[in-house]
Every structure is written in C-alpha cells, then in structure tokens.
Amino acid sequence: MGILIVSDSFIVRDALYYMFNKKYGMETKILASNFLDLEKNLKKIEISKVNCMILDIEKENMKYIEFMKDAICENKIVVLDLHRSKEVCATSIKQGVDGYILNIAEKEEFMDKVNSIIEKGKKFYDIDLLQNILQDEYVECETLTNRENEILEEVGKGYSNKEIAKHLYITEYTVKKHISSILLKLNLRSRKNIIIYFKEKYSEKCANL
C-alpha cells in the first residue's frame, strides 16, 4: 500500500511518515516539503504505486486539491484541515475527495478512517463544519428574497441608500428596511460587513464589475 504525503509542516510530514511507514509498515513517500515544489516533484513519482495521497491543506493552498484530483485520477485523496476552514471543506466536497479530516485525535481511529477509504472504497467527511456550510447555503439561497439579493448586490458595489433607491425605483425608507432585514438574516452587524460579505461570496461577479 503506497501512501503519499504533502504538507508544508515538517511536524505533520514526519508524524504521518512515522505512523504509516514505521508503525504500520506501509510504503510511504513524502512528495514535497512544501506545496511550491508539488508539481515538480510529482513528475518523479510513479502514481500507479500510490494508493492514497494525504494533503495537509490550508486556505491558501486550496487550488492544489483540484490539481491533485486531476493529476492522480482514480487514486484516493484525503484532505487534512487542521485549521477547520469552511472554504477548504467546501472545496473538498466540491472536488469529491475521498476523505476530509479535521483532526487526528487517536492513531487507531485515524488509521481506521484511512483504511476504510483505501480498502473499502468508502468516503469520510468530518461533520463538524458541514452543518455550518449547509446553513450558509440555506441563508444565501432560501432566506433572502429577490429584492434583498438585489439590494445586497447594490450595497456590495458601494452605492448609497439614495443611489440604490434611484436604481431600483423604491424609497430610501424601503432600502433601509431591506438592509436591516439583510443584516438580521445574514447575522451581520453593519453596512461594511455586507460589503465584505458580498466581495467574499460573490468574488467572481465582483471581478467583472
């Protein structure tokens, strides 16, 4: 059984290497000391001998989830997210990785998860962040009305209440009422928070503005 480890942390790399290679007798390779070396070192690895790749991912390295999913094709990918990032969790689910693990509490429990992924073909996702992500999707897609989404976008673009009222042919009072509702539904505190929320959640749209 071949295990491939990628992590920017020497502590994570060495701990996983020891656990797989020394304790459980699995053939283990450390692919890269950091993600910047990933593409170069990947060419030296015989992917056919790899049963599973373990990626210790942080938010800034999320792009490598998709990259490795394409690179190793049918081989298993397990993402370690020790920083508990919603973005990493959502990206892992979207890319269909085989395992998403938040923490390594006990060696035996961790190995059981990895073995079920590799040998039994099962998928494993820590559920701690899933509920929050699903709640975010519910708020975005179900809770806000069409008018509130329009005003959310206008505020996100930096328009004043007066400008928004003019654009949407409504009164300033109505704009203020909708903004109050948006703040409540999205659990935000201020107009500035709405702008930040808009830029984070609608980055692609913002890039085209």
GUTOR-361902 format. One record per residue: residue number from 1; x, y, z of N, C-alpha, C in turn; residue in three letters. Coordinates in Angstrom, 3 decimals, decimal comma, always signed. Each point is the difference from the previous one (the first is absolute). Layout:
N
PT	k	n_X	n_Y	n_Z	ca_X	ca_Y	ca_Z	c_X	c_Y	c_Z	r
PT	NUM	X	Y	Z	X	Y	Z	X	Y	Z	ala
...
! end
This chain:
209
PT	k	n_X	n_Y	n_Z	ca_X	ca_Y	ca_Z	c_X	c_Y	c_Z	r
PT	1	+0,847	-1,195	+0,000	-0,847	+1,195	+0,000	+0,883	+1,246	+0,000	met
PT	2	-0,112	+0,837	-0,998	+0,818	+1,193	-0,102	-0,749	+1,227	+0,483	gly
PT	3	+0,614	+0,726	+0,916	-0,585	+1,223	+0,537	+0,898	+1,169	-0,379	ile
PT	4	-0,588	+1,051	-0,521	+0,740	+1,189	-0,406	-0,432	+1,165	+0,890	leu
PT	5	+0,957	+0,701	+0,606	-0,305	+1,073	+0,942	+0,492	+1,339	-0,553	ile
PT	6	-0,867	+1,006	+0,066	+0,398	+1,359	-0,378	-0,412	+0,954	+1,113	val
PT	7	+0,976	+0,733	+0,543	-0,296	+0,953	+1,068	+1,099	+1,042	+0,078	ser
PT	8	-0,385	+1,229	+0,325	+0,990	+1,052	+0,231	+0,617	-0,113	+1,389	asp
PT	9	-0,586	-0,811	+0,854	+0,467	-0,140	+1,379	+0,861	-1,245	+0,166	ser
PT	10	+1,252	+0,183	+0,442	+0,869	-1,164	+0,181	-0,529	-0,882	+1,129	phe
PT	11	-0,699	+0,594	+0,961	-0,553	-0,786	+1,108	-1,060	-0,968	-0,516	ile
PT	12	-0,902	+0,509	-0,849	-1,045	-0,848	-0,577	+0,620	-1,059	-0,901	val
PT	13	+0,956	+0,415	-0,852	+0,643	-0,955	-0,916	+0,671	-1,126	+0,771	arg
PT	14	+0,818	+0,366	+0,982	+0,763	-1,015	+0,736	-0,913	-0,903	+0,821	asp
PT	15	-1,037	+0,581	+0,599	-0,910	-0,800	+0,823	-0,751	-1,017	-0,849	ala
PT	16	-0,516	+0,430	-1,142	-0,726	-0,915	-0,867	+0,938	-1,046	-0,603	leu
PT	17	+1,189	+0,443	-0,388	+0,976	-0,949	-0,554	+0,320	-1,099	+1,006	tyr
PT	18	+0,271	+0,399	+1,229	+0,327	-0,990	+1,034	-1,176	-0,944	+0,226	tyr
PT	19	-1,194	+0,556	+0,082	-1,172	-0,814	+0,300	-0,253	-1,037	-1,086	met
PT	20	+0,024	+0,441	-1,254	-0,284	-0,930	-1,094	+1,159	-0,967	-0,241	phe
PT	21	+1,209	+0,538	-0,060	+1,147	-0,798	-0,432	+0,569	-0,863	+1,113	asn
PT	22	+0,150	+0,564	+1,177	+0,629	-0,730	+1,100	-1,002	-0,831	+0,788	lys
PT	23	-1,091	+0,613	+0,391	-0,942	-0,685	+0,885	-0,863	-1,012	-0,749	lys
PT	24	-0,439	+0,366	-1,229	-0,931	-0,873	-0,714	+0,624	-0,676	-1,223	tyr
PT	25	+1,277	+0,243	-0,257	+0,709	-0,708	-1,048	-0,463	+0,300	-1,406	gly
PT	26	-0,532	+1,173	-0,229	-0,436	+0,387	-1,341	+1,124	+0,746	-0,715	met
PT	27	+0,101	-0,221	-1,291	+0,992	+0,732	-0,788	-0,458	+1,448	-0,143	glu
PT	28	+0,769	+0,902	+0,580	-0,429	+1,392	+0,067	+1,052	+0,913	-0,610	thr
PT	29	-0,442	+0,968	-0,781	+0,895	+0,995	-0,581	-0,499	+1,388	+0,379	lys
PT	30	+0,952	+0,893	+0,243	-0,345	+1,398	+0,190	+0,249	+0,699	-1,327	ile
PT	31	-1,060	+0,433	-0,622	+0,107	+0,517	-1,363	+0,677	+1,355	-0,036	leu
PT	32	-0,360	+0,895	+0,914	+0,538	+1,354	-0,069	+0,133	+0,570	+1,406	ala
PT	33	+1,087	+0,771	+0,202	+0,158	+0,680	+1,277	-0,933	+1,197	+0,088	ser
PT	34	-0,461	+0,479	-1,144	-1,007	+1,063	-0,026	-0,746	-0,072	-1,326	asn
PT	35	-1,126	+0,709	-0,085	-0,844	-0,111	-1,177	+0,604	+0,666	-1,234	phe
PT	36	+0,976	+0,878	+0,199	+0,646	+0,633	-1,148	+0,794	-1,013	-0,820	leu
PT	37	+0,461	-1,071	+0,669	+0,764	-1,045	-0,692	-0,879	-1,118	-0,550	asp
PT	38	-1,287	+0,120	+0,202	-0,897	-1,117	-0,274	+0,031	-0,451	-1,457	leu
PT	39	-0,209	+0,923	-0,921	-0,077	-0,372	-1,414	+1,306	-0,601	-0,490	glu
PT	40	+1,138	+0,574	+0,432	+1,301	-0,505	-0,442	+0,242	-1,411	+0,505	lys
PT	41	-0,266	-0,234	+1,265	+0,257	-1,316	+0,584	-1,001	-1,059	-0,429	asn
PT	42	-1,190	+0,429	-0,370	-1,020	-0,959	-0,407	+0,444	-0,809	-1,212	leu
PT	43	+0,768	+0,612	-0,880	+0,449	-0,686	-1,216	+0,949	-1,160	+0,303	lys
PT	44	+0,608	+0,020	+1,188	+0,959	-1,044	+0,359	-0,674	-1,207	+0,662	lys
PT	45	-1,259	+0,112	+0,281	-0,710	-1,053	+0,732	-0,755	-0,909	-0,957	ile
PT	46	+0,094	-1,298	+0,240	-0,790	-0,962	-0,767	-1,387	-0,067	+0,619	glu
PT	47	-0,924	+0,737	-0,610	-1,339	+0,120	+0,562	-0,690	-1,354	+0,122	ile
PT	48	+0,320	-0,920	-0,897	-0,643	-1,320	+0,027	+0,284	-0,751	+1,299	ser
PT	49	+1,075	+0,373	+0,718	+0,351	-0,668	+1,244	-0,593	+0,690	+1,225	lys
PT	50	-0,732	+1,067	-0,243	-0,580	+0,762	+1,096	-1,458	-0,385	+0,195	val
PT	51	-0,350	-0,466	+1,175	-1,390	-0,331	+0,308	-0,772	+1,201	+0,542	asn
PT	52	+0,734	+0,866	+0,707	-0,681	+1,127	+0,627	+0,963	+1,165	+0,177	cys
PT	53	-0,486	+1,199	-0,252	+0,776	+1,205	+0,254	-0,657	+0,768	+1,139	met
PT	54	+0,808	+0,437	+0,953	-0,495	+0,793	+1,123	+0,518	+1,425	-0,141	ile
PT	55	-0,907	+0,946	-0,129	+0,342	+1,403	-0,182	-0,343	+0,780	+1,258	leu
PT	56	+1,003	+0,592	+0,611	-0,217	+0,886	+1,145	-0,224	+1,400	-0,571	asp
PT	57	-1,274	+0,395	-0,111	-0,372	+1,189	-0,758	-0,333	+1,176	+0,919	ile
PT	58	+0,504	+1,179	-0,370	-0,439	+1,251	+0,600	-0,734	+0,802	-1,065	glu
PT	59	-0,688	+1,045	+0,422	-0,862	+0,766	-0,897	+0,737	+0,475	-1,244	lys
PT	60	+1,245	+0,455	+0,176	+0,737	+0,552	-1,136	+0,451	-1,062	-0,997	glu
PT	61	-0,097	-1,275	+0,385	+0,416	-1,084	-0,895	-1,171	-0,805	-0,559	asn
PT	62	-1,206	+0,549	+0,091	-1,184	-0,758	-0,429	+0,060	-0,413	-1,463	met
PT	63	+0,676	+0,789	-0,836	+0,051	-0,316	-1,428	+0,638	-1,356	-0,270	lys
PT	64	+0,829	-0,471	+0,938	+0,680	-1,272	-0,208	-0,927	-1,196	+0,192	tyr
PT	65	-1,149	+0,208	+0,601	-0,962	-1,093	+0,098	-0,460	-0,397	-1,405	ile
PT	66	-0,405	+0,996	-0,773	-0,432	-0,279	-1,377	+1,170	-0,491	-0,841	glu
PT	67	+1,168	+0,612	+0,186	+1,178	-0,398	-0,774	+0,332	-1,469	+0,216	phe
PT	68	+0,002	-0,445	+1,260	+0,351	-1,377	+0,278	-1,118	-0,957	-0,393	met
PT	69	-1,233	+0,461	+0,094	-1,124	-0,841	-0,428	+0,134	-0,319	-1,485	lys
PT	70	+0,417	+0,970	-0,782	+0,215	-0,219	-1,434	+1,251	-0,828	-0,253	asp
PT	71	+1,037	+0,227	+0,800	+1,300	-0,625	-0,247	+0,013	-1,485	+0,309	ala
PT	72	-0,646	-0,421	+1,081	+0,105	-1,407	+0,390	-1,246	-0,805	-0,360	ile
PT	73	-0,936	+0,644	-0,669	-1,164	-0,678	-0,588	-0,777	-0,832	+1,020	cys
PT	74	+0,120	-1,333	-0,102	-0,855	-0,876	+0,801	+0,565	-0,296	+1,397	glu
PT	75	+1,191	+0,455	+0,284	+0,571	-0,257	+1,321	-0,729	+0,794	+1,071	asn
PT	76	+0,068	-0,478	+1,229	-0,723	+0,619	+1,097	+0,702	+1,276	+0,480	lys
PT	77	-0,792	+0,990	+0,386	+0,533	+1,234	+0,578	-0,685	+0,259	+1,337	ile
PT	78	+0,819	+0,215	+1,022	-0,511	+0,375	+1,316	+0,541	+1,393	+0,333	val
PT	79	-0,892	+0,906	+0,351	+0,390	+1,360	+0,363	+0,000	+0,131	+1,521	val
PT	80	+1,123	+0,467	+0,545	+0,085	+0,355	+1,412	-0,196	+1,509	+0,116	leu
PT	81	-0,931	+0,408	+0,815	-0,277	+1,429	+0,187	+0,093	+0,313	+1,487	asp
PT	82	+1,225	+0,191	+0,466	+0,210	+0,212	+1,431	-0,433	+1,385	+0,453	leu
PT	83	-0,265	+0,907	-0,962	-0,434	+1,362	+0,333	-1,515	+0,161	-0,085	his
PT	84	-0,709	-1,064	-0,341	-1,465	-0,014	+0,006	-0,589	+1,123	-0,866	arg
PT	85	+0,432	+0,050	-1,252	-0,438	+1,053	-0,911	-1,251	-0,413	-0,768	ser
PT	86	-1,031	+0,848	+0,029	-1,213	-0,277	-0,772	+0,309	-0,073	-1,489	lys
PT	87	+0,908	+0,877	-0,457	+0,342	+0,034	-1,415	+0,671	-1,297	-0,446	glu
PT	88	+0,910	-0,504	+0,824	+0,673	-1,262	-0,325	-1,006	-1,151	+0,006	val
PT	89	-0,895	+0,007	+0,970	-1,032	-1,039	+0,076	-0,880	+0,023	-1,236	cys
PT	90	-0,487	+1,182	-0,376	-0,884	+0,127	-1,164	+0,711	-0,415	-1,276	ala
PT	91	+1,270	+0,396	-0,150	+0,775	-0,369	-1,188	+0,225	-1,504	-0,059	thr
PT	92	+0,281	-0,607	+1,146	+0,212	-1,451	+0,044	-1,247	-0,747	-0,441	ser
PT	93	-1,155	+0,450	+0,477	-1,265	-0,632	-0,385	-0,257	+0,190	-1,485	ile
PT	94	+0,220	+1,214	-0,473	-0,238	+0,308	-1,414	+0,869	-0,852	-0,909	lys
PT	95	+1,253	-0,217	+0,393	+0,927	-0,771	-0,822	-0,161	-1,506	+0,195	gln
PT	96	-0,831	-0,397	+0,963	-0,280	-1,423	+0,185	+1,164	-0,797	+0,553	gly
PT	97	+0,771	+0,607	+0,912	+1,094	-0,766	+0,610	-0,578	-1,153	+0,805	val
PT	98	+0,832	-0,965	+0,291	-0,481	-1,216	+0,653	-0,086	+0,134	+1,509	asp
PT	99	+0,784	+0,915	+0,557	-0,048	+0,201	+1,440	+0,297	+1,441	+0,356	gly
PT	100	-0,713	+0,505	+0,997	+0,240	+1,347	+0,528	+0,036	-0,126	+1,516	tyr
PT	101	+1,172	+0,222	+0,591	+0,210	-0,242	+1,420	+0,489	+1,272	+0,671	ile
PT	102	-0,649	+0,376	+1,104	+0,345	+1,227	+0,705	+1,135	-0,197	+0,990	leu
PT	103	+0,030	-1,133	+0,639	+0,959	-0,169	+1,088	+0,455	-1,449	+0,067	asn
PT	104	+1,133	-0,227	+0,623	+0,523	-1,353	+0,189	+0,089	-0,237	+1,496	ile
PT	105	-1,094	-0,381	+0,601	-0,047	-0,154	+1,456	+0,728	-1,267	+0,460	ala
PT	106	-0,335	-1,138	-0,614	+0,599	-1,284	+0,369	+0,514	-0,698	-1,255	glu
PT	107	+1,187	-0,616	+0,107	+0,602	-0,658	-1,156	-0,901	-1,083	-0,561	lys
PT	108	-0,555	-0,833	+0,901	-0,812	-1,122	-0,463	-1,245	+0,482	-0,741	glu
PT	109	-0,619	+1,046	+0,538	-1,204	+0,535	-0,638	+0,339	+0,575	-1,374	glu
PT	110	+1,113	+0,711	-0,076	+0,433	+0,572	-1,274	+0,286	-1,092	-1,022	phe
PT	111	+0,691	-1,053	+0,426	+0,326	-1,090	-0,914	-1,255	-0,723	-0,457	met
PT	112	-0,977	-0,143	+0,882	-1,269	-0,619	-0,387	-0,660	+0,801	-1,121	asp
PT	113	+0,041	+1,312	+0,127	-0,596	+0,858	-1,034	+0,727	-0,165	-1,329	lys
PT	114	+1,340	+0,038	+0,048	+0,796	-0,129	-1,224	-0,204	-1,372	-0,635	val
PT	115	-0,008	-1,043	+0,814	-0,189	-1,353	-0,534	-1,371	-0,185	-0,634	asn
PT	116	-1,024	+0,593	+0,611	-1,341	-0,120	-0,579	-0,079	+0,723	-1,336	ser
PT	117	+0,763	+1,067	-0,141	+0,040	+0,742	-1,262	+0,741	-0,793	-1,070	ile
PT	118	+1,168	-0,538	+0,354	+0,841	-0,691	-0,979	-0,525	-1,395	-0,331	ile
PT	119	-0,260	-0,795	+1,037	-0,312	-1,405	-0,220	-1,479	-0,257	-0,289	glu
PT	120	-0,880	+0,778	+0,611	-1,430	-0,232	-0,173	-0,655	+0,964	-0,978	lys
PT	121	+0,762	+0,985	-0,464	-0,538	+0,951	-0,973	-1,028	+0,951	+0,575	gly
PT	122	-0,001	+0,151	+1,328	-0,970	+0,894	+0,618	+0,542	+1,427	+0,033	lys
PT	123	-0,901	+0,947	+0,103	+0,382	+1,395	+0,169	-0,232	+0,399	+1,448	lys
PT	124	+0,854	+0,898	+0,490	-0,170	+0,478	+1,368	+0,136	+1,509	+0,044	phe
PT	125	-0,996	+0,659	+0,613	+0,047	+1,451	+0,195	-0,331	+0,298	+1,457	tyr
PT	126	+0,927	+0,692	+0,683	-0,313	+0,470	+1,351	-1,198	+0,924	-0,078	asp
PT	127	-0,967	-0,184	+0,864	-1,267	+0,715	-0,122	-0,005	+1,355	+0,719	ile
PT	128	+1,085	+0,320	+0,724	-0,007	+1,209	+0,823	-0,310	+1,273	-0,788	asp
PT	129	+0,575	+0,112	-1,199	-0,193	+1,214	-0,794	-1,159	-0,109	-0,985	leu
PT	130	-0,460	-1,203	-0,276	-1,025	-0,186	-1,027	-1,283	+0,736	+0,334	leu
PT	131	-0,410	-0,044	+1,259	-1,244	+0,659	+0,392	+0,085	+1,501	-0,236	gln
PT	132	+1,142	+0,608	+0,344	+0,169	+1,437	-0,218	-0,039	+0,352	-1,474	asn
PT	133	+0,631	-0,836	-0,832	+0,007	+0,262	-1,434	-1,400	-0,106	-0,570	ile
PT	134	-0,733	-1,034	+0,424	-1,374	-0,169	-0,466	-0,870	+1,168	+0,450	leu
PT	135	+0,228	+0,499	+1,204	-0,752	+1,147	+0,483	+0,305	+1,239	-0,838	gln
PT	136	+1,282	+0,179	-0,358	+0,368	+1,133	-0,850	-0,715	-0,073	-1,337	asp
PT	137	-0,020	-1,210	-0,592	-0,672	-0,168	-1,290	-1,487	+0,290	+0,131	glu
PT	138	-0,594	-0,426	+1,124	-1,427	+0,235	+0,216	-0,280	+1,490	+0,094	tyr
PT	139	+0,834	+0,709	+0,739	-0,193	+1,443	+0,146	+0,088	+0,692	-1,345	val
PT	140	+1,024	-0,373	-0,799	+0,212	+0,666	-1,276	-1,116	-0,310	-0,989	glu
PT	141	-0,393	-1,252	-0,072	-0,900	-0,428	-1,070	-1,474	+0,090	+0,373	cys
PT	142	-0,335	-0,156	+1,280	-1,383	-0,126	+0,384	-0,539	+1,193	+0,796	glu
PT	143	+0,824	+0,582	+0,858	-0,518	+0,988	+0,926	-0,169	+1,375	-0,624	thr
PT	144	+0,989	+0,478	-0,748	-0,085	+1,317	-0,599	-1,008	+0,016	-1,147	leu
PT	145	-0,815	+1,037	-0,038	-0,942	+0,159	-1,112	+0,734	+0,535	-1,219	thr
PT	146	-0,673	-0,014	-1,147	+0,613	+0,532	-1,218	+0,381	+1,472	+0,166	asn
PT	147	-0,890	+0,769	+0,624	+0,283	+1,420	+0,208	+1,189	+0,184	+0,944	arg
PT	148	+0,052	-0,820	+1,047	+1,122	+0,104	+0,939	+1,314	-0,355	-0,675	glu
PT	149	-0,018	-0,993	-0,875	+1,214	-0,339	-0,749	+0,427	+1,149	-0,912	asn
PT	150	-0,976	+0,686	-0,596	+0,314	+1,162	-0,845	+0,657	+1,106	+0,824	glu
PT	151	-0,551	+0,258	+1,177	+0,539	+1,051	+0,859	+1,356	-0,418	+0,565	ile
PT	152	+0,144	-1,290	+0,326	+1,291	-0,509	+0,444	+1,077	+0,290	-1,036	leu
PT	153	-0,322	-0,232	-1,255	+0,960	+0,249	-1,073	+0,303	+1,489	-0,142	glu
PT	154	-1,023	+0,852	+0,126	+0,190	+1,438	-0,122	+0,889	+0,521	+1,133	glu
PT	155	-0,273	-0,459	+1,210	+0,826	+0,407	+1,141	+1,427	-0,498	-0,187	val
PT	156	+0,126	-1,239	-0,479	+1,323	-0,571	-0,239	+0,809	+0,785	-1,005	gly
PT	157	-0,675	+0,637	-0,930	+0,682	+0,828	-1,006	+0,376	+1,374	+0,543	lys
PT	158	-0,496	+0,316	+1,201	+0,367	+1,262	+0,627	-0,981	+1,137	-0,186	gly
PT	159	-1,201	-0,293	-0,518	-0,979	+1,054	-0,222	-0,651	+0,427	+1,313	tyr
PT	160	-0,368	+1,272	+0,091	-0,696	+0,528	+1,173	-1,471	-0,389	-0,053	ser
PT	161	-0,709	+0,186	+1,111	-1,436	-0,296	+0,033	-0,752	+0,814	-1,039	asn
PT	162	+0,387	+1,252	-0,140	-0,653	+0,880	-0,974	+0,208	-0,512	-1,424	lys
PT	163	+1,205	-0,427	-0,308	+0,310	-0,530	-1,341	-0,734	-1,319	-0,246	glu
PT	164	-0,055	-0,842	+1,026	-0,699	-1,285	-0,136	-1,488	+0,235	-0,250	ile
PT	165	-0,578	+0,927	+0,758	-1,420	+0,327	-0,178	-0,272	+0,457	-1,429	ala
PT	166	+0,908	+0,785	-0,537	-0,162	+0,504	-1,367	+0,135	-1,127	-1,018	lys
PT	167	+0,965	-0,875	+0,197	+0,227	-1,111	-0,929	-1,176	-0,972	-0,040	his
PT	168	-0,599	-0,255	+1,177	-1,048	-1,022	+0,113	-1,418	+0,584	+0,033	leu
PT	169	-0,081	+1,330	-0,114	-1,302	+0,683	-0,028	-0,826	-0,276	+1,251	tyr
PT	170	+0,686	+0,114	+1,156	-0,672	-0,161	+1,289	+0,437	+1,162	+0,899	ile
PT	171	-0,627	+0,127	+1,169	+0,346	+1,084	+0,912	+1,226	-0,356	+0,832	thr
PT	172	+0,654	+1,029	+0,541	+1,145	-0,231	+0,876	-0,432	-0,758	+1,253	glu
PT	173	-1,217	+0,293	+0,457	-0,510	-0,705	+1,178	-0,074	-1,502	-0,271	tyr
PT	174	-0,456	-0,363	-1,203	-0,097	-1,416	-0,370	+1,383	-0,628	-0,074	thr
PT	175	+0,966	+0,754	-0,521	+1,377	-0,499	-0,063	+0,521	-0,296	+1,401	val
PT	176	-0,202	+0,959	+0,927	+0,453	-0,181	+1,376	-0,653	-1,212	+0,650	lys
PT	177	-1,274	-0,193	-0,282	-0,736	-1,134	+0,560	+0,576	-1,322	-0,494	lys
PT	178	+0,303	-0,060	-1,299	+0,575	-1,225	-0,572	+1,411	-0,253	+0,536	his
PT	179	+0,779	+1,059	+0,165	+1,362	-0,163	+0,526	-0,043	-0,538	+1,424	ile
PT	180	-0,927	+0,493	+0,802	-0,162	-0,508	+1,368	-0,330	-1,485	-0,016	ser
PT	181	-0,868	-0,397	-0,941	-0,374	-1,407	-0,123	+1,193	-0,845	-0,430	ser
PT	182	+0,804	+0,516	-0,924	+1,192	-0,714	-0,480	+0,980	-0,211	+1,149	ile
PT	183	+0,227	+1,057	+0,773	+0,915	-0,099	+1,140	-0,458	-1,073	+0,988	leu
PT	184	-1,288	-0,039	+0,240	-0,560	-0,971	+0,943	+0,136	-1,418	-0,527	leu
PT	185	-0,378	-0,212	-1,257	+0,005	-1,344	-0,575	+1,408	-0,562	-0,184	lys
PT	186	+0,948	+0,870	-0,322	+1,365	-0,462	-0,233	+0,871	+0,113	+1,248	leu
PT	187	-0,616	+0,425	+1,094	+0,719	+0,136	+1,272	+1,205	+0,921	-0,145	asn
PT	188	-0,222	+1,141	-0,653	+1,033	+1,007	-0,191	-0,327	+1,217	+0,845	leu
PT	189	+1,004	+0,849	+0,256	-0,196	+1,115	+0,925	-0,102	+1,364	-0,685	arg
PT	190	+0,599	+0,150	-1,169	+0,064	+1,328	-0,591	+0,008	-0,067	-1,518	ser
PT	191	-0,135	+1,155	-0,603	+0,058	+0,123	-1,462	+1,364	-0,473	-0,518	arg
PT	192	+1,037	+0,317	+0,766	+1,349	-0,430	-0,386	+0,078	-1,522	-0,051	lys
PT	193	-0,642	-0,672	+0,946	-0,020	-1,462	+0,000	-0,707	-0,549	-1,233	asn
PT	194	-1,057	+0,686	-0,459	-0,700	-0,427	-1,209	+0,930	+0,075	-1,198	ile
PT	195	+0,773	+1,078	-0,089	+0,938	+0,170	-1,120	+1,052	-1,100	+0,011	ile
PT	196	+0,538	-0,286	+1,188	+1,002	-1,071	+0,116	-0,608	-1,347	-0,365	ile
PT	197	-1,211	-0,255	+0,500	-0,714	-1,247	-0,297	-0,192	-0,152	-1,509	tyr
PT	198	-0,439	+1,082	-0,635	-0,253	-0,035	-1,441	+1,276	-0,319	-0,771	phe
PT	199	+1,092	+0,638	+0,368	+1,260	-0,202	-0,720	+0,524	-1,415	+0,192	lys
PT	200	-0,194	-0,562	+1,195	+0,474	-1,357	+0,261	-0,861	-1,047	-0,685	glu
PT	201	-1,312	+0,190	+0,035	-0,915	-1,008	-0,517	-0,238	+0,116	-1,500	lys
PT	202	+0,233	+1,183	-0,535	-0,267	+0,214	-1,423	+1,238	+0,548	-0,682	tyr
PT	203	+1,156	-0,588	+0,305	+1,280	+0,487	-0,519	+0,065	-0,022	-1,526	ser
PT	204	-0,567	-1,037	-0,603	+0,034	-0,088	-1,448	-0,809	+1,119	-0,631	glu
PT	205	-1,155	+0,272	+0,606	-0,857	+1,070	-0,518	+0,696	+1,348	+0,189	lys
PT	206	+0,653	+0,176	+1,156	+0,685	+1,255	+0,287	+1,136	+0,248	-0,995	cys
PT	207	+0,639	-1,086	-0,447	+1,113	+0,143	-0,918	-0,437	+0,553	-1,344	ala
PT	208	-1,274	-0,162	-0,309	-0,505	+0,473	-1,280	-0,687	+1,353	+0,071	asn
PT	209	-0,043	+0,585	+1,213	-0,691	+1,278	+0,159	+0,799	+1,141	-0,622	leu
! end
